[in-house]
Amino acid sequence: MPSIYEVKEKYEQWLLSLPGVVGVGVRDGCIVVYLSSQKYASLLPSELDGYPVRAVVVGTTRIF
């Protein structure tokens, strides 16, 4: 089984292409997908390659 970091790297670009996704990370054995709104959570899979996926709503981010 690949490491959680390998799985994150494998799917990161795909996840970032989904509407509402603003970031992807790893925390507490989960692949964490940061969302701009809860309404996008239903677009996420419940797991990727055996690792659970958790949605965290952070809102939108701005870079100045």
Secondary structure, DSSP 8 states (H G I E B T S, - for coil): ---HHHHHHHHHHHHHHSTTEEEEEEETTEEEEEES-GGGGGGS-SEETTEEEEEEE-------
